[in-house]
Every structure is written in structure tokens, then in C-alpha cells.
Amino acid sequence: MNTNLNNVLNSIADEYRNDALIGSRNYIEIDIGKRAEALGYPELKKQYNNVNVIVPIKDPEAGMKVRIDGRTFVNYTRYEGIGVPGYVAKDAGMPHETFVPNDHMILNFVS
């Protein structure tokens, strides 16, 4: 179990708890490495730089959107309402469920 990685994932889940909606077609991506750096875990930034969790959101965000095939997330797990790449969940040693995406998902880009 990687406590620091769990802290990073919990930070993301807590921040978006009120905006997340399991089963939503719209989602945003959050970079694990950037969040780890902000929380003071430089070793995790190196390891998980440009690795994203996805947050299914209730309402679409303003701005650019891209339609993504849901099969992209076949190896993702669901943890506290967010979609986590399976290998990250395994590294964290956290309890999780299978993430079930829609056939097509809509990536919302936010600044």
C-alpha cells in the first residue's frame, strides 16, 4: 500500500465529490503527477507525470470537448467516484470496483 499515492487520490476525490456523478458521459482529467507535486510528493510526480484520473461530472464544462470511445477506459477502476487507471489502483493497494464507462464519453477541457 502506498500511503502517499492514496493521499493524492483521496485529495482528488474529495475536491470533486460534489461535482462527480457516476455514470455521467462528461468527464474531466486530473493529472496525478501535478497533484502529487502540489501535495509535496516529488517522487510521485516523477512516477505518475501525465497519468490522469477521470472525474465523471454532473454538468458539461464550458469550452472545448472531445468525444472519446468508452473502451479507452477498459482497465480503469472506480474509487470514490473517480476513474483510476488499473495499475495505479494496484500500486496504491486501495479497495476499488470496476469502472463502467459509457459507450462514448465526452472529455471536457478545463483551464
Backbone as CSV, one residue per row, in Angstrom:
resi,resn,N_x,N_y,N_z,CA_x,CA_y,CA_z,C_x,C_y,C_z
1,MET,0.848,-1.187,0.000,0.000,0.000,0.000,0.887,1.241,0.000
2,ASN,0.599,2.167,-0.871,1.346,3.412,-0.976,0.496,4.532,-0.369
3,THR,0.818,4.902,0.850,0.034,5.909,1.571,0.041,7.255,0.859
4,ASN,1.193,7.653,0.329,1.272,8.945,-0.357,0.396,8.968,-1.601
5,LEU,0.406,7.876,-2.362,-0.446,7.795,-3.548,-1.917,7.811,-3.150
6,ASN,-2.254,7.123,-2.065,-3.632,7.171,-1.556,-4.025,8.591,-1.181
7,ASN,-3.102,9.331,-0.558,-3.393,10.719,-0.189,-3.678,11.573,-1.417
8,VAL,-2.931,11.348,-2.491,-3.136,12.102,-3.727,-4.511,11.777,-4.311
9,LEU,-4.833,10.483,-4.414,-6.124,10.081,-4.984,-7.283,10.557,-4.111
10,ASN,-7.122,10.483,-2.797,-8.171,10.981,-1.901,-8.355,12.484,-2.042
11,SER,-7.257,13.206,-2.272,-7.337,14.654,-2.462,-8.178,14.988,-3.693
12,ILE,-7.958,14.242,-4.774,-8.727,14.467,-5.999,-10.194,14.114,-5.773
13,ALA,-10.442,12.958,-5.165,-11.825,12.524,-4.907,-12.552,13.518,-4.012
14,ASP,-11.872,14.028,-2.994,-12.501,14.990,-2.079,-12.815,16.306,-2.779
15,GLU,-11.901,16.772,-3.624,-12.110,18.049,-4.305,-13.330,18.009,-5.230
16,TYR,-13.547,16.878,-5.877,-14.621,16.791,-6.872,-15.841,16.012,-6.392
17,ARG,-15.897,15.725,-5.113,-17.004,14.931,-4.561,-18.380,15.490,-4.927
18,ASN,-18.555,16.793,-4.868,-19.860,17.397,-5.148,-20.145,17.563,-6.640
19,ASP,-19.118,17.463,-7.472,-19.285,17.637,-8.915,-19.340,16.318,-9.666
20,ALA,-18.914,15.235,-9.021,-18.833,13.933,-9.694,-20.203,13.258,-9.746
21,LEU,-20.423,12.521,-10.824,-21.657,11.766,-10.989,-21.332,10.454,-11.702
22,ILE,-21.406,9.375,-10.973,-21.130,8.062,-11.545,-22.092,7.816,-12.695
23,GLY,-21.552,7.383,-13.824,-22.374,7.103,-14.993,-22.522,8.268,-15.950
24,SER,-21.958,9.414,-15.605,-22.053,10.573,-16.481,-21.219,10.362,-17.745
25,ARG,-21.665,10.917,-18.835,-20.940,10.840,-20.104,-19.810,11.871,-20.146
26,ASN,-19.997,13.017,-19.501,-18.988,14.081,-19.477,-17.979,13.817,-18.371
27,TYR,-16.710,14.120,-18.663,-15.682,13.932,-17.646,-14.545,14.924,-17.853
28,ILE,-13.761,15.095,-16.793,-12.532,15.879,-16.852,-11.380,14.975,-16.431
29,GLU,-10.183,15.364,-16.812,-8.987,14.618,-16.429,-8.176,15.432,-15.425
30,ILE,-7.641,14.728,-14.431,-6.789,15.351,-13.422,-5.459,14.607,-13.430
31,ASP,-4.360,15.338,-13.589,-3.019,14.760,-13.647,-2.550,14.370,-12.241
32,ILE,-2.282,13.098,-12.043,-1.847,12.602,-10.734,-0.494,13.204,-10.362
33,GLY,0.415,13.294,-11.328,1.746,13.838,-11.058,1.707,15.284,-10.594
34,LYS,0.900,16.095,-11.251,0.786,17.506,-10.844,0.181,17.626,-9.452
35,ARG,-0.842,16.816,-9.173,-1.459,16.862,-7.848,-0.464,16.393,-6.789
36,ALA,0.319,15.368,-7.101,1.323,14.867,-6.161,2.357,15.952,-5.855
37,GLU,2.784,16.661,-6.889,3.752,17.741,-6.690,3.172,18.832,-5.790
38,ALA,1.911,19.191,-6.018,1.263,20.225,-5.211,1.137,19.798,-3.750
39,LEU,1.013,18.492,-3.528,0.880,17.979,-2.158,2.232,17.670,-1.514
40,GLY,3.318,17.880,-2.261,4.648,17.684,-1.693,5.204,16.281,-1.810
41,TYR,4.835,15.569,-2.882,5.351,14.219,-3.114,6.112,14.195,-4.443
42,PRO,7.356,14.717,-4.483,8.089,14.808,-5.752,8.377,13.444,-6.387
43,GLU,8.545,12.405,-5.572,8.807,11.076,-6.138,7.604,10.560,-6.918
44,LEU,6.393,10.913,-6.479,5.190,10.508,-7.198,4.998,11.334,-8.463
45,LYS,5.444,12.592,-8.424,5.339,13.412,-9.637,6.132,12.776,-10.767
46,LYS,7.339,12.312,-10.460,8.167,11.675,-11.483,7.512,10.399,-12.002
47,GLN,6.982,9.606,-11.097,6.424,8.307,-11.470,5.093,8.418,-12.210
48,TYR,4.253,9.387,-11.819,2.905,9.485,-12.375,2.669,10.760,-13.171
49,ASN,3.748,11.382,-13.671,3.603,12.566,-14.500,2.835,12.204,-15.777
50,ASN,1.845,12.985,-16.111,0.982,12.777,-17.285,0.139,11.513,-17.200
51,VAL,-0.103,11.024,-16.005,-1.049,9.926,-15.778,-2.290,10.569,-15.171
52,ASN,-3.436,10.313,-15.782,-4.658,11.007,-15.365,-5.685,10.078,-14.743
53,VAL,-6.386,10.626,-13.747,-7.630,10.014,-13.301,-8.732,10.756,-14.026
54,ILE,-9.883,10.132,-14.151,-11.006,10.819,-14.779,-12.096,11.030,-13.738
55,VAL,-12.745,12.159,-13.844,-13.834,12.513,-12.937,-15.089,12.702,-13.772
56,PRO,-16.030,11.745,-13.722,-17.305,11.943,-14.422,-18.050,13.102,-13.744
57,ILE,-18.414,14.110,-14.508,-19.009,15.310,-13.921,-20.495,15.419,-14.247
58,LYS,-21.221,16.061,-13.334,-22.676,16.214,-13.480,-23.041,17.039,-14.706
59,ASP,-22.386,18.174,-14.862,-22.733,19.113,-15.921,-21.527,19.376,-16.813
60,PRO,-21.749,19.534,-18.114,-20.635,19.846,-19.013,-19.988,21.177,-18.639
61,GLU,-18.691,21.252,-18.835,-17.943,22.481,-18.604,-17.982,23.325,-19.875
62,ALA,-17.822,24.624,-19.721,-17.710,25.492,-20.893,-16.366,25.227,-21.551
63,GLY,-16.303,25.357,-22.848,-15.031,25.184,-23.535,-15.022,23.975,-24.460
64,MET,-13.822,23.611,-24.866,-13.645,22.547,-25.842,-13.996,21.174,-25.264
65,LYS,-14.580,20.339,-26.122,-14.951,18.982,-25.739,-14.534,18.026,-26.846
66,VAL,-14.176,16.803,-26.460,-13.773,15.788,-27.431,-14.489,14.490,-27.075
67,ARG,-15.053,13.860,-28.087,-15.736,12.577,-27.880,-14.694,11.453,-27.875
68,ILE,-14.744,10.610,-26.846,-13.776,9.534,-26.649,-14.521,8.200,-26.575
69,ASP,-13.976,7.191,-27.218,-14.549,5.849,-27.169,-14.439,5.315,-25.737
70,GLY,-15.523,4.837,-25.182,-15.550,4.333,-23.813,-14.605,3.169,-23.569
71,ARG,-14.251,2.446,-24.623,-13.314,1.321,-24.463,-11.929,1.782,-24.040
72,THR,-11.668,3.069,-24.147,-10.404,3.638,-23.696,-10.190,3.343,-22.206
73,PHE,-11.278,3.223,-21.469,-11.197,3.084,-20.016,-11.426,1.653,-19.538
74,VAL,-11.152,0.687,-20.397,-11.427,-0.713,-20.082,-10.650,-1.197,-18.852
75,ASN,-9.465,-0.710,-18.625,-8.664,-1.155,-17.484,-8.696,-0.167,-16.316
76,TYR,-9.728,0.632,-16.246,-9.860,1.596,-15.156,-10.687,0.989,-14.021
77,THR,-10.430,1.490,-12.828,-11.206,1.086,-11.661,-11.905,2.321,-11.107
78,ARG,-12.939,2.101,-10.339,-13.665,3.217,-9.728,-13.306,3.274,-8.253
79,TYR,-12.928,4.447,-7.827,-12.583,4.675,-6.430,-13.169,6.014,-6.011
80,GLU,-14.058,5.982,-5.061,-14.657,7.222,-4.530,-15.215,8.123,-5.629
81,GLY,-15.806,7.530,-6.665,-16.451,8.308,-7.714,-15.555,8.734,-8.860
82,ILE,-14.255,8.444,-8.775,-13.348,8.802,-9.861,-12.859,7.540,-10.561
83,GLY,-12.452,7.681,-11.811,-11.901,6.565,-12.574,-10.379,6.608,-12.496
84,VAL,-9.789,5.508,-12.053,-8.346,5.429,-11.830,-7.768,4.328,-12.723
85,PRO,-6.663,4.603,-13.438,-6.046,3.522,-14.210,-5.768,2.314,-13.305
86,GLY,-6.020,1.124,-13.814,-5.901,-0.084,-13.011,-4.552,-0.261,-12.356
87,TYR,-3.472,0.043,-13.065,-2.148,-0.142,-12.471,-1.889,0.847,-11.334
88,VAL,-2.499,2.025,-11.393,-2.354,2.998,-10.306,-3.094,2.488,-9.064
89,ALA,-4.292,1.959,-9.272,-5.051,1.394,-8.157,-4.278,0.248,-7.519
90,LYS,-3.643,-0.568,-8.347,-2.848,-1.685,-7.833,-1.652,-1.156,-7.044
91,ASP,-0.964,-0.139,-7.576,0.172,0.464,-6.872,-0.253,1.041,-5.528
92,ALA,-1.448,1.627,-5.494,-1.939,2.242,-4.254,-2.420,1.190,-3.259
93,GLY,-2.763,0.003,-3.761,-3.270,-1.049,-2.880,-4.601,-0.690,-2.264
94,MET,-5.414,0.025,-3.012,-6.672,0.524,-2.473,-7.846,-0.352,-2.898
95,PRO,-8.898,-0.372,-2.093,-10.102,-1.103,-2.499,-10.782,-0.358,-3.641
96,HIS,-11.310,-1.095,-4.597,-11.911,-0.444,-5.746,-12.915,-1.376,-6.409
97,GLU,-13.680,-0.790,-7.316,-14.649,-1.528,-8.124,-14.300,-1.291,-9.589
98,THR,-14.901,-2.053,-10.463,-14.691,-1.851,-11.892,-15.348,-0.551,-12.329
99,PHE,-14.630,0.244,-13.104,-15.192,1.461,-13.669,-15.934,1.078,-14.941
100,VAL,-17.193,1.443,-15.026,-18.012,1.112,-16.194,-18.304,2.410,-16.958
101,PRO,-17.589,2.625,-18.063,-17.809,3.843,-18.843,-19.018,3.702,-19.757
102,ASN,-19.474,4.815,-20.289,-20.482,4.808,-21.343,-19.809,4.374,-22.642
103,ASP,-20.609,4.035,-23.663,-20.019,3.676,-24.951,-19.146,4.790,-25.498
104,HIS,-19.602,6.014,-25.322,-18.837,7.183,-25.719,-18.828,8.149,-24.548
105,MET,-17.661,8.703,-24.299,-17.506,9.665,-23.220,-17.101,11.003,-23.841
106,ILE,-17.327,12.087,-23.110,-17.003,13.418,-23.624,-16.028,14.072,-22.673
107,LEU,-14.787,14.225,-23.162,-13.739,14.868,-22.381,-13.955,16.374,-22.436
108,ASN,-14.109,16.978,-21.267,-14.258,18.422,-21.139,-12.905,19.007,-20.722
109,PHE,-12.394,19.929,-21.509,-11.127,20.569,-21.164,-11.421,21.785,-20.298
110,VAL,-10.737,21.851,-19.169,-10.887,22.991,-18.267,-9.517,23.594,-18.041
111,SER,-9.488,24.881,-17.797,-8.192,25.535,-17.587,-7.775,25.484,-16.145
